């Protein structure tokens, strides 16, 4: 691995050594390939691992190539470490806000140890890493190769190791699952400073006193709130006029209110950004806001905007695979412009989520190995993909937003249940938020939904299940939910829909019937 790749494994403590031993063993010897592979998979992130394991489990002969760390972004620099950090921040906030619950702590009792929290994250990441390890996938019967995969022709991929040795792999079908990485946005002066991305953030062992974050998308927002709760003075720079600009505005407003409570300094409409070092080794951030120029000095800067597909070195031109800045081009069957080569995950998908990569991989297995011509093919467009941003409260979404439905010409009815009318949410002190569901006009068919709640990521699955299986909002309303739970908010929406069916005419019929039977 290069020095940049090794930076993902800093500090070089016992936990990161254990992680490395699992996901890129220093003493690993690439196997000797024998014969033709049914499937050669480039990239051992979620899409690649699921593809390789699923195909091998069904009897295919599979080779898996990874040039960096197995587990990809999710395990090493994404979902797993970030949620470890977020959990520590939530505990810190719970302690800080414990007084209304009758818990009185002194300032000394409620002090926060950032180094300890990050050590916990590294320990738990290492504990999870055997699931994505080279040894485990070797035990599945998969030939695991570490090195740069590169296409030679429609039958051959070469693997070049760090020492320069080259191995040829012959394939019947191939899958590009090489993922994406943080990329440098065109900010003047960015090349003059030492900045952080998600790939280096989790190597921190000391809490920045003043922490700047560029971009209030999911990564920027999650980390801004977390580091503010740890005790950093956080400055969040956003070009628009509110956080999480791609989410439901009403939901984002509730999260923004909590950010203000947590002490995040929100610098909206930050345009014409310029960066540069100060004489004492800090970072100067200059932005124009509403015609005024402001300067902010920070100790560390996280750049949480910009992603680029990992297509370097693949030699896609040799096999006529089209690609652009967004990634590899695929059709609805996740097939590239070369019919023998497929792609899945962040390298080709607009949905940059682990769970999306997982289910795209399942489509690839079917279409690459078991489809015959047009028969037996699965379509990526049939996937109903939810997602969540793990701020406090969380925002979770599935299906269409109101504006998207309107743009698609779908007339909708909207039902909202606020958590300040849900008993469990009130008792938990988590009554800021709502469930919002859009249905096709005049029906209970769910078109989309947004939830903002402390555990919205868990709650959204009930709605996703309903949409996937064609269950309407009335079916949710007729399903018994245990009381008291926050999920009762979703059931209450079913009741709201049912009440719309009680028209004046139906009501008059009921009244006559009851009068006659009295």
N, C-alpha and C positions, 0 to 999 in steps of 0.2 A: 504493500500500500504506500501511497505517497504521503508526504508530511501533512497535506491538507486533510486526507482521509483519516490519518492518525489523530488529528485535532478533535475528531468526534469522540475519541476515547480518552480524553484528558479529563481530570488528572489520572495519572497512571497508577491508580490505587488497586486494591484487591478486587473490588467490584468490577472495574473496567477491564482488568486482566481476565476475569472470569467471562465477561461479555465477549471479549476478543477471542478467547479460546473456543467459544461456541460458534460465533458468526463469521470469523475469519481466522481459523487456527493458524498460528505462525508456522507450525510444523506440518501443515497439510501437504500431501502429495497428490497431485491430480491423477485420476485413474487412467489406464490405457484403454481407449475406446475400442470396441469390437463390433464390427458390422454397422448396419444402418439403424438409426434411431427413428422410432415413430414420431418423436417430438423432441426438438431441441428448444429450450426456453432460455432467453437472454434476460437476466435480471431476476434476483431473488428477493424482491419485495413481496408485498401481499399478492399481487396478481401472478407473479412468477411462481411463488411457493404453492398457491392453491392450484394453479394449472399443473405443475409438476407432480404434486402429491396426488391429485385427483386422477390424472392420466395414468400414473404408475399403479395406483390402486385398482384401476380397471384393466390392468394387464399390459399397458403400453411400455415400450422400452424408451426411457426418457433420460436426457442429459440436461443439466441445469448449470448455467454460467453466471457467475457474479464477480464483478471486478473490485467491489468494495466490501460492504458488510451485509451478510444475509439478514433478512428482516426489513431491509430498506429504511426509508424515512420513518415509517410508523414506529418500529421498535427502537431505533437508535436516536433519532432527532425530531420525532414528531409526536404522535398520539401518546405513546407510553411515557416518555419523560415529562411531557407537558402536563399530563393528568396527575402525575406524581407531584409536580410543583403546585398545581392548582389545588390539590387536596390539602397540602400544607398551608396554603394561603387561606383556604376556607376555615381551617382549624384556627388559624391566627385571628381571623375576623370573628369567629364564634367566641373566642376568649375575650376579644376586645369589646364585643357587644353583649356580654353575658349578664351585665348588671340587671336588666329588666327581668331576668329569670331568677333573680335572687342570689346570683353568684357574685361575690365581691372579691376581687383580686387586687393585690397591690401592683404597682408598676414593676417591681422586681419579679413578682410571680408570673407576670404576663409578658416578660421579655422574650424576644424571638431570636433563635440561633439559625441564621441562614445556612451556614456551613453544614449544620446537622440535617437540615431539611434536604439539602442537595445530596448529602451522603445517603439519606434514606431513598431518594429517587434512584440513585445509581445502584443501590443494593437491590431494589425491587425490579429494576430493568434487567439486571443480571439474572435475577431469579426467574424472570419470564423468558429469557433468551433461549433456553434449551428447546423451546417449541419451534424455533426458527433455525436450529443449529445444523451445521454441516453433517454432524454425526447422525442426527435423527433422520435427515433426508437420505443419507447413505443407507440407513437401515430400511428405508422404504424401497430400496432397490434402484435408487436414482444415482446416476453418475454425476457427482458434483465437481465442477471445475471452477477454480478461481483464476481470473484473468480477464483480459479485454476480448469480448466476442466481436467478430467482424465477419460479414458475409463475403464469400468469394464468388459463389454462383448459386443457382437454384437448388443445389444439392449439398453445398458445403459451407460450414462456418469454421473459422479458425479461432483458437483461443491462445492469446499471447500473454504469458505470465510476466510478473515484474522483473524476472531475471532474463527475459527475452526468449524463452523456449516457446515453440509453436506447436500446437496440436490441431489436427484436422478432424472435424466431426461431420459425418454424413447424415443427412436428415431427409425424411419424407415430408414432414411439415415443421414449420418453425413458428415461434411466438416471440414477439418483441414485448417485453414487460420491464423495460429499463427505467421507468419512472420519470421523475422530474426533480429539479434542484432549485435552490434559491439562486436568483440571478441579480446582477447589479443594475438597478434602474438608472436612467440618465440624469443623475443629480450632480450638478457642478460641485467639484471638490470632494466627491465621494472617494476618489482614488488617493486623496491626501490624508485620510484618517484610517484608523483601525476600528472597524465597525463590526457588529455582531449580526448574524442571521440565525435562523433556527438551527443551523448546522453547528454553530459554535456557542450558542447561548447556554446550553446545558452543561458546558464545561466550567461555568463560573463557580467559584468557591467563596467569593466575597461579595457582599451585597453592595451594588453601586449606590452611593449616597444620592446622586442626581442622575436619573435614568431617562434618556430620551427614546421615544419609539416613533418610527415613521410608518403610518398606516394603521387604520382602525378596523381592518378586516378581522376575521376570526383569530389569527395568531397574535396580531397587535393588541386586540382588545383583551384576550385572555391573559396575556403577559402583563399588560398595563395594570390591570386590576390586581393581579397576583403580586407583582412587585410593590405596588402601593400598599397592599396589605402587609407585606413583609417589613415595610418601613422606608422604602425608597421614596424620594420626591420624584414623581413620575410626570413627564411632559409628553402628551400624546398629540402628535401632529397629523392632521387629517385635512385633505383638500376640500371635502364637502362640508356641509353645515351640521352634521351629526354623525355619531359613530355607527358602525355596521351599516353602511349606506345601501347594501344589497338586500337587507332584511326588511320585514314589515316595519314601517315607521313607528307605529304605535308600540310595537314590541321593543324596538331599539330605544325609544324614549324612556321606557321603564328601566332598561339596563343603564342608560346614560345617567339617570337620576341616582342609581346606586354607585356609579363611578364617582360622581361628585361627593357622595357621602364617604366614599373610601379615600378621597383626597387626590384623585387623578386630576391633573391640570390639563384641560382640554383646549387645544389650540386649533380651532376650526378655520376653514377657508385659508389654510396655509398654502400659499402659492409661491412660485419662484424661489424654491428652497436652494440655499447654498450652504455648503459644509466646509469646515476648515479646522485645523488644530490650533490650540492656544499655546502660549509660551510655556505654560506649566503642564502640558501634556493632556489637557482636557479637549473637549470638542465644542466648537461654536456652531450653532444652528441658526441660520438667518432665514427668515421667511417674511413674505409680504402678506399682511392680513387687512383686508378692507382698505387698501390704499396706504396702510402704515407698515413700516419695516420694524421688525423686532429681532433681538438677539437673545438666544438662550444658551447658557453654558451647561454642559452635562459631562458626567464622568464616563458614561458608556452610552452607545447609541445602537439600538436594535432596528435594523431595516427589515420591515415585515411586509414589503411589497415586492412583487416581481418573482415569477417562476419561469423556468425554461425546461423543455423536455430533454432528457438524456439520450441524445441521438449521435453525439460525437463518437467517432471511431467505429460506428456500425457498418460503414460503407454501403449505405442503402441504395446508392446509385447503381451498384453492381447488380442488384436484383430488382431494379425498377420499382422500388417502393417510394411512393411520393410522400413528402413531408413539408411542413412549413413551420413558422415560428410557434404555432400552437402545438405541434407534435406530428406524429405519424397519421396520415389520412387512412380512415377505415370506413367501410360501409356498415349497414345495420347489423350485419352478421359478424362484425369486428374483423373482417378480412381486409387486408391491405390491397394496394393496386397490383400486388403479386398474389395470385390466388392460392399459392402454397404457404404464404406467410400471413399470420394473424398478429393482432396486437391487443393488449388489455391494460387497464390501469391509467396512471397519470400521464404516460407517454402519448396517449391518444384520446383521453376522455375529458370532457368539460367538467365532469364530476370528480374532483380531486379528493376522494374519500376512500379510506381503507375498505369500508363495506361495499362501496361501488366496485372497487377493483376485485374484491372477492367474488361478487356475483357475475362480473364480466368474465372472469376466469372460467367459471362454470359454463358459460355460453361458448367460450373458445374450445373447451374440451369436447363439447358436443359437436360443434361445427367443424372442427379440425379433424376429428377422429371417427365420428359416427354418422355424419350427414352424407347422403348420397345424392349428388346433384342438388336440386332444390328441396329434396325430401329430408325431413328431420332437422332442418335448420332452425335455430333460435334467434330471436331479434333482441338487440340491446334496447331498442325503443320500448319494449314491453316491460322493462324494469321500472318499478316505482321506488324511487330512491329518496329516503329521508336524510336529513342531516341536522347537526346540532352544533351550536357554538357554546363552549363550556365556561361562560362567564357566570357570575352570580347576580341575578338569576340567569338561567340558561335560556337560549332561544333555540327552538327546534321547529323544523318545517318539512312538509312533504307536499308534493303536487304543485299546483299553480298558485301564484300570488294573484290578488285581485286584478292588478294591472295586466298580468299575463293572460288571464282568462278573458279580459276585455279585448286584448289584442288578438286573441284567437277566435273572437266572435262568440264566446260562450257566455250566455246570460246566467247570472248566479244570484243565489240568496246567501246572505251571510248571517251566521249565528255566533254570538259571543257570550261566553260565560266567564265572569270575573271571579278571581279567587277570593275576593273579600266577601263572597257569598257562599264559600265552601268551608264547612266547619273545620276540617282537618287543617286547611291552610291557615285559618285564623288561629287555631290552637298552636300551630308550629311557629307562628310569627312570620309566615311567608305568604301573606295575602296580597302582595303586589304582583300582579300578573293576570293572565287570562288564557283561555283557549278560544281560538277563532277558527271556525270551519266554514268553508264555502261549498255550497251544493249547487248542482245544476238547477236552474230556475224551475220551481214548481215540483221538484222531486227531492228524494233524500240521497241521491247519488253524490258522493263526496268528490269534489274537484281538487281541493287543496286545504291545508290547515297549517296554522302557526300556533305554537304554544310558547309562552314566556312564563317560566316557573323555575324554582330551584332545581327540580329534577325533570325538566322538560324533555331531555334526551331519552329518558325512560318512558315518559308518558306518550310520546309521539308514536310508539310502536303499535299501540292499539288502533290508531287511525290508519297507519300504514297497512296493518293486517286487513282492516275492513276494505280499503281501496284495492289491495291486491286480490282479494277474493270476492269482490263485487258486492260487499255488504254495505247497505245504506245506513244513514244516520239513525233511522228508526230502529234498526237491529241493535245498535249500540244502546239505544234508550231502553230496549226491552231485555237487556242483559244485566243480571244482578251483579252489582259491585259491592264489595264489603264496605261497611261504614265504620268509622270515618276514614276515607282515603282522599288524596288529592285527585285521583283518577275519577272520582265522582263528578268532577267538573265536566268530563267528557260525556258521562251518562246524562247529565242535566241538559246538554245540548240536544240529545235525542228527545228528551221531554219537550224542549222548545219546539223542535220540528213537529212532533205529534200534535202540539196545541194548534199549529197552523192548519192542521187538517180538520179541526173542529170549526167548520164554517157556520155562519148563521143558519143556513138551511139544515145542516146536519144537527145543529143544536136544537132547532125547532122540532125535528123529528124525534130526537131523544126525549124532549120535554113532553111531547104528545104520548109517546110510548109509556113513559113513567107515570103520566097522569092516568092513562088507561089501566095500567097494572096496579095502581095504588089501592 
